[in-house]
Amino acid sequence: MKLVFESKKLEDYLKEIPPVIQFDTPLVQKEIQEIESKALTPKERAKMAFEFARDFIQHSFDTQSKVITISAEDAIEKKEGICFAKSHVLATLLRGMGIPAGFCYQRVLRKGTVESGYALHGLNAVYLEDTGWFRVDPRGNKPGVDSQFSTDTEKLAYPIRTELGEADYPEVFTAPLPSVIKSMEESADCQALFFNRPEKV
């Protein structure tokens, strides 16, 4: 897929967006320091950050939790969040290490059937100097979902079935969509959020 960028300036994909994407909070800083102490190259650091967001942050829908986390710091503290929160964690860690990262979305079936309706799914695009831009999905793996860090062939969580009305949006946004943040802030719990997520970009 040919990606479409909200901004042509890499620095726009490095900015803080408090309070959701904020680098100076204690747990974010702790994780950044740990990654930087273990990984030397930007690619190694990006991979470690991806695996942290994918594996350390539990997906709240998978665990049937009621908790909603939005900011990177909150998701790390509670060790959980839905796809949007996990993408916020990854973008925060990457930007905090000087690695440009953006926000991407897909339109997927809510429960696998057209009758169940549609909802947005959040993932990330990452820029590395030696590879350019590529997308990764820190959603979290489970049976039937195998998302991996790959700079060439995309290995995302969901195959998009356009024949069923699903959509893979090419845009790489500099900030999370306001409609996504609004749905998270206004939902009473994570079960409500499952149905309150926006249906399209």
Secondary structure, DSSP 4 states (H G I P E B T S, - for coil): ---EES-S-GGGGS--BTTTB-SSSHHHHHHHHHHHHH--SHHHHHHHHHHIIIIISEEHHHHT------SHHHHHHHTEE-HHHHHHHHHHHHHHTT--EEEEEEEEESSSSGGG-EEEEEEEEEEETTTEEEEE--S--BTTB-----SSS---S----GGGT-EE--EEBSS--HHHHHHHHH-SSHHHHHHHS-S--
